[in-house]
């Protein structure tokens, strides 16, 4: 099953279908980054993308550190 998620950016509404399990998580995260029931500026979208990319970068570094530790056992 899928759930439709909507976000308004730059005066345009974007609808995306995502899996139900992911929709719960995505809704929670989007509520942190965006005004769900209002228009969002493109700058807000870019800032959220950069923030999420930085989080991913940190996670990747942590994974690499753990893998190196496991290899040294």
C-alpha positions as CSV (number, residue, x, y, z in Angstrom):
1,X,0.0,0.0,0.0
2,X,1.0,3.6,-0.5
3,X,0.3,6.9,1.1
4,X,0.2,10.3,-0.6
5,X,2.3,13.0,1.0
6,X,1.9,16.6,-0.1
7,X,4.1,19.6,0.3
8,X,3.7,23.1,-1.1
9,X,6.9,24.8,-2.2
10,X,7.2,28.1,-4.1
11,X,3.4,28.2,-4.6
12,X,3.2,24.8,-6.2
13,X,1.8,21.7,-4.5
14,X,3.8,18.5,-4.9
15,X,2.2,15.1,-4.2
16,X,4.4,12.0,-3.7
17,X,3.3,8.4,-3.1
18,X,5.4,6.5,-0.6
19,X,5.1,3.2,1.2
20,X,2.9,3.3,4.3
21,X,5.6,2.5,6.8
22,X,7.9,5.2,5.4
23,X,5.0,7.7,5.3
24,X,4.8,7.8,9.1
25,X,8.5,8.6,9.4
26,X,8.4,11.1,6.5
27,X,5.4,13.0,7.9
28,X,7.2,13.3,11.3
29,X,10.4,14.6,9.6
30,X,8.6,16.9,7.2
31,X,6.7,18.5,10.2
32,X,10.1,19.4,11.6
33,X,11.5,20.9,8.4
34,X,8.5,22.5,6.8
35,X,5.2,24.2,7.3
36,X,3.0,21.3,6.3
37,X,-0.3,23.3,5.8
38,X,1.3,26.4,4.2
39,X,3.6,27.4,1.4
40,X,7.3,26.9,1.9
41,X,10.0,29.0,0.3
42,X,12.5,27.3,-2.0
43,X,15.2,28.4,0.4
44,X,13.6,26.3,3.2
45,X,13.6,23.3,0.9
46,X,17.4,23.8,0.2
47,X,18.1,24.3,3.9
48,X,16.3,21.0,4.8
49,X,18.2,19.2,2.0
50,X,21.5,20.4,3.3
51,X,20.6,19.5,6.9
52,X,19.6,16.0,5.9
53,X,22.7,15.6,3.8
54,X,24.8,16.6,6.7
55,X,23.1,14.0,8.9
56,X,23.7,11.4,6.3
57,X,27.4,12.4,6.1
58,X,27.8,12.0,9.9
59,X,26.0,8.6,9.8
60,X,28.3,7.4,7.0
61,X,31.4,8.5,9.0
62,X,30.1,6.6,12.0
63,X,29.4,3.5,9.9
64,X,33.0,3.6,8.5
65,X,34.4,4.0,12.1
66,X,32.4,1.0,13.2
67,X,33.5,-1.1,10.2
68,X,37.2,-0.2,10.9
69,X,36.8,-1.2,14.5
70,X,35.3,-4.5,13.5
71,X,38.1,-5.2,11.0
72,X,40.7,-4.6,13.8
73,X,39.1,-7.2,16.1
